[in-house]
Amino acid sequence: MSESGPPAPPFPPVGGGGGPEAAGRPRIGWAGRPEKPGRFRLVTANLLNGAADPAAFARLVEDLAADVVVVQEIAPRQADALTAVLPFGKLEPARNHMGMGIALRQPAPVSRIPLPQRIAYAAEIEIDGSPGRAIEIVNLHMLAPHRPPPWLAFPYRRAQLRALEAYLEARPRPHRVLAGDLNSTPRWPLYRRLTRRLQDAVLEAARQDGGRTAATWGPWPEGPRLFRIDHVLVAGLEVHGARVLRIAGSDHSAVVVDLALPGGAGHPGA
């Protein structure tokens, strides 16, 4: 799997609820596979504290026909543009790098998870064709290791991770997604701790298609991506494809993953 520009032609939805923007499009999933109930498409994107182009990002989300979009560093203009495409969920924009939220194609409850320094957000969604099988979506933005200075950042990050692990242990879920800007490459302890209990969806997609994972962050928007620090980690879900796509104006690329509930209508053999 390698990084690429905006998709052409647009990817149709793989999960329930195509919405009016999908009218007239062929109902096919990733790589031309027939769409099946029980699948959904998730996007995670860091919007660089409002620097990402709001209209371009909204078009990307619409062209992808995403079902779930988790955002970090979202500002008011970006929130307005995203809400016009995905009207449900909860977005709390800000101009201090703290803007967060989850945008949804269909209504679902969204709550806050209190973590040190930065809160997280959690949504409980159900996918068309699989009623009664809730999937928890957690949006994370872990503190960067260089801000504030390392002698403060690393204790803060450890405290964030401990609080997150306590939440996961206290509220077990059969189907769960942790997605967002983890500010951690696969070599970092935070990533390794989380992948003891969750599967890296992008790595799994790369294994399936024989490709490579792509970096998601670089020091400036137009420059090369150097590190893979944005992740989608899953439990109790099948992975059916992943891509990394540029976001106009952001130093992060979007991570796009197709997921499905195991068994039932969403199972490839069903």
C-alpha positions in Angstrom: 0.0 0.0 0.0 1.5 3.3 -1.0 0.5 6.9 -0.6 -1.4 8.5 -3.4 -3.3 11.6 -4.3 -7.1 12.1 -4.3 -9.0 9.0 -5.6 -10.1 9.0 -9.2 -12.8 7.9 -9.8 -14.4 8.3 -6.4 -14.7 5.3 -4.2 -18.4 4.5 -3.6 -19.5 3.6 0.0 -18.9 0.2 1.3 -21.2 0.5 4.3 -24.9 1.3 4.8 -26.4 4.7 3.9 -25.0 6.0 0.7 -26.7 9.3 1.1 -27.8 11.6 -1.7 -24.2 12.3 -2.9 -23.9 8.6 -3.8 -26.9 8.5 -6.0 -26.3 7.1 -9.4 -22.9 5.6 -8.5 -22.3 1.9 -9.0 -22.6 -0.1 -5.8 -19.1 -1.6 -5.7 -16.6 -1.7 -2.9 -12.8 -1.4 -2.7 -10.9 -2.8 -5.7 -14.1 -3.6 -7.5 -15.5 -6.1 -5.0 -19.3 -6.1 -4.7 -20.5 -4.1 -1.7 -21.9 -6.2 1.1 -23.9 -5.2 4.2 -22.0 -5.0 7.4 -19.0 -3.1 5.9 -18.1 0.5 6.6 -15.5 3.0 5.5 -13.6 5.0 8.2 -11.3 8.0 7.7 -8.9 9.5 10.2 -7.4 13.0 9.5 -5.4 15.6 11.3 -6.3 19.0 9.8 -3.3 21.0 11.1 -5.2 23.3 13.4 -7.4 24.7 10.6 -4.7 24.9 7.9 -6.1 22.1 5.8 -8.4 23.4 3.0 -12.0 23.0 4.3 -13.6 22.6 0.9 -11.0 20.2 -0.4 -11.3 18.0 2.7 -15.1 18.0 2.5 -14.8 16.9 -1.2 -12.4 14.2 -0.3 -14.8 12.8 2.3 -17.7 13.0 -0.1 -15.8 11.3 -2.9 -14.7 8.6 -0.6 -18.3 8.2 0.6 -17.0 7.7 4.1 -19.3 6.4 6.9 -17.2 7.6 9.8 -14.6 10.4 9.9 -12.5 11.0 13.0 -10.7 14.3 13.0 -8.0 16.0 15.0 -7.0 19.7 15.1 -10.2 20.7 13.4 -11.1 24.4 13.3 -14.6 26.0 12.8 -14.5 26.4 9.0 -13.4 22.8 8.6 -16.2 21.6 10.9 -18.8 23.5 8.9 -17.6 22.0 5.7 -17.5 18.5 7.1 -20.9 18.7 8.7 -22.4 19.6 5.3 -21.2 16.1 4.1 -21.7 14.0 7.3 -24.4 15.7 9.4 -24.3 13.4 12.4 -21.9 12.8 15.3 -20.2 15.5 17.3 -17.5 18.0 16.3 -15.9 20.4 18.8 -13.6 22.7 16.7 -10.9 24.9 18.2 -8.0 27.0 17.1 -5.5 25.8 19.7 -4.7 22.3 18.2 -7.4 20.8 20.5 -10.3 20.6 18.1 -11.6 17.0 17.9 -14.7 15.1 16.9 -16.4 12.3 15.0 -18.5 12.9 12.0 -21.1 10.2 11.0 -23.3 9.3 8.1 -26.0 8.0 10.4 -27.0 9.2 13.9 -25.2 7.6 16.9 -24.3 8.7 20.4 -20.9 10.4 20.9 -19.3 10.9 24.3 -16.0 12.2 25.7 -13.3 10.1 27.3 -11.4 12.1 29.9 -7.7 11.6 29.3 -4.8 13.8 30.7 -3.9 16.8 28.5 -6.3 15.8 25.6 -9.7 14.2 25.8 -10.7 11.4 23.4 -14.1 10.9 21.8 -16.1 7.7 21.5 -19.1 6.8 19.2 -21.3 3.7 19.4 -22.4 2.9 15.8 -24.4 0.1 14.2 -24.0 -0.8 10.5 -26.8 -1.5 8.2 -27.4 -5.2 7.8 -26.0 -6.0 11.3 -28.4 -4.6 13.9 -27.6 -5.2 17.5 -23.9 -5.4 16.9 -22.5 -2.1 18.2 -19.0 -1.0 17.2 -17.2 1.5 19.4 -15.2 4.1 17.5 -12.5 6.0 19.6 -10.9 9.1 18.3 -7.4 9.8 19.8 -4.9 12.6 19.6 -1.9 11.6 21.7 0.4 14.3 22.9 3.5 14.9 20.6 6.7 13.8 22.2 8.4 17.1 21.6 5.6 19.4 22.9 6.0 20.4 25.6 9.7 19.7 26.3 10.5 16.0 26.5 11.0 16.0 30.2 7.3 17.0 30.5 5.9 15.4 27.3 6.9 11.8 28.1 5.3 11.7 31.6 2.2 13.3 30.0 2.1 10.6 27.3 2.5 7.8 29.8 -0.3 9.2 31.8 -2.5 9.4 28.6 -1.7 5.8 27.8 -2.4 4.6 31.3 -5.8 6.4 31.3 -6.7 5.0 27.9 -5.7 1.4 28.9 -7.8 1.8 32.1 -10.8 2.8 29.9 -10.4 -0.1 27.5 -10.1 -2.6 30.4 -13.1 -1.2 32.3 -15.3 -1.1 29.2 -14.6 -4.2 27.1 -16.2 -4.3 23.6 -16.4 -7.1 21.1 -16.0 -4.7 18.2 -13.8 -1.6 18.6 -11.8 0.9 16.6 -9.1 3.2 17.9 -8.1 5.7 15.3 -6.3 9.0 15.1 -3.0 10.8 15.4 -1.1 8.7 18.0 2.2 10.6 17.4 3.9 7.2 17.5 5.5 5.2 14.9 5.3 1.4 15.1 8.7 1.4 16.9 7.4 3.5 19.8 6.3 1.9 23.1 2.8 3.6 22.9 2.1 1.9 19.6 3.5 -1.5 20.8 1.4 -1.4 24.0 -1.8 -0.7 22.1 -1.2 -3.3 19.4 -0.9 -6.0 22.1 -4.7 -5.8 22.3 -5.6 -4.3 18.9 -4.7 -5.1 15.3 -3.1 -2.5 13.0 -5.6 -2.3 10.2 -3.3 -0.7 7.7 -0.5 -3.2 8.4 -3.1 -6.1 7.9 -4.3 -4.6 4.6 -0.7 -4.4 3.4 -0.1 -8.0 4.3 -3.2 -9.0 2.4 -2.3 -7.3 -0.8 1.5 -7.8 -0.6 2.2 -4.0 -0.4 3.8 -1.7 2.1 2.5 0.7 4.7 2.8 4.4 3.8 4.1 7.2 6.0 1.4 9.7 7.1 3.2 12.8 8.4 5.9 15.2 7.2 7.2 18.5 8.5 5.3 20.6 6.0 2.1 20.1 4.0 3.7 20.0 0.5 6.7 17.9 1.5 7.3 14.2 1.7 5.7 12.1 4.4 8.4 10.7 6.6 6.8 8.8 9.5 3.6 6.6 10.0 2.1 8.1 13.1 -1.6 8.1 12.2 -3.2 4.7 12.8 -6.4 2.7 12.7 -6.3 -0.1 15.3 -9.2 -2.6 15.5 -10.5 -5.5 17.5 -13.3 -7.9 16.4 -13.4 -6.6 12.9 -12.2 -7.7 9.5 -10.0 -5.5 7.3 -11.0 -5.2 3.7 -8.5 -2.5 2.4 -6.7 0.6 3.3 -5.2 3.7 1.6 -3.3 6.8 2.6 -4.4 10.0 0.8 -3.0 13.6 0.8 -5.0 16.3 2.5 -4.6 19.7 0.9 -3.0 22.1 3.4 -2.2 19.5 6.1 1.1 18.0 7.2 -0.8 14.7 7.8 -2.3 12.4 5.2 -5.7 10.8 5.7 -5.9 7.1 6.5 -8.8 5.4 4.9 -9.8 1.9 6.0 -12.6 -0.5 5.0 -13.8 -2.7 7.8 -16.5 -5.3 8.4 -18.1 -7.2 11.2 -17.0 -10.9 11.1 -19.7 -13.4 10.2 -23.2 -12.6 9.2 -24.1 -10.4 6.3 -20.8 -8.7 6.2 -18.7 -11.8 6.0 -17.0 -12.3 2.6 -18.4 -15.7 2.4 -22.0 -14.7 3.2 
